[in-house]
Amino acid sequence: IEQLPDLHNHFSALNLEAHMYASQWFLTLFTAKFPLCMVFHIIDLLLCEGLNIIFHVALALLKTSKEDLLQADFEGALKFFRVQLPKRYRAEENARRLMEQACNIKVPTKKLKKYEKEYQTMRESQLQQEDPMDRYKRENRRLQEASMRLEQENDDLAHELVTSKIALRNDLDQAEDKADVLNKELLLTKQRLVETEEEKRKQEEETAQLKEVFRKQLEKAEYEIKKTTAIIAEYKQICSQLSTRLEKQQAASKEELEVVKGKMMACKHCSDIFSKEGALKTAAISREDQGIESDDEKDSLKKQLREMELELAQTKLQLVEAKCKIQELEHQRGALMNEIQAAKNSWFSKTLNSIKTATGTQPLQPPQATQPPKEST
């Protein structure tokens, strides 16, 4: 009456008594209908402040619902207390605000005790003055109202049960459909994994074959390089031998020429002939003959040297071609390694994406293939 007089007058006009809606609050400490987050706060305050906090919470509930209750009739008010009021405090923030408002309400303990005594005195006087027939009628009306309330609660619970069963069945159907889809995706993923492993095995076999081919080509190129190097060394040795032989032949020819010249000068007749310019002619002739012979020999040696230089140039050309072929094979090997790495990365990313998709998570971004260093050409 003191806290909410207009709401008290409205409840009196509707013949709505406090025990019709608040008895369950006090008997169960608000655990029957209200959410647990609100009940936890109420129990904490009860342990800290005592039993008076229950009256504070009840008054706070009535104050926050005052506008809705003033517009409701008897059945509407009961339904509001039973259904709509508990739904308001499912949110943690609303429950916290209600507790703050309940703590701010001042209800003196002395007044509560006074009201308790007045109520007991009034009940005793009513029981003494009341006609038994009226008491029975009132009890009968109260029992009918309780029966109606229980029937309404039973209907609400039955409706909630049917609704929850339908929702659970729908959820079960959706879960089964999702499980079928996931099973199909899992089978496809397994099949793709088998195909990818087979492709990987083939690529590994091809890689092994290419490595074997490259190894044979490299061994062949190394063998040709060794062979060319040996030929070059042999040609150099032959050239040095020919040079040495030419020098020896020139020295021997000079010695023979000096011996012949000495013998001719020892002969008187020959010396006379040589003294009358014949020596110069003979010497000139001999020198010319010797020059012709030496030129022929030099030409033959030059010809052999040119032939050896030509063979050396051809060998060098073959060596360069072999090196080019080796570099080309190395370049092809690098390209194949890049393709193999890209294939492995794509297979890995596809497998992960398919697995992630099958499990319902976000697909993984494909990793960038690391480029191996390019072969120098």
Beta strands, then each sheet from edge to edge (+ up, - down):
end
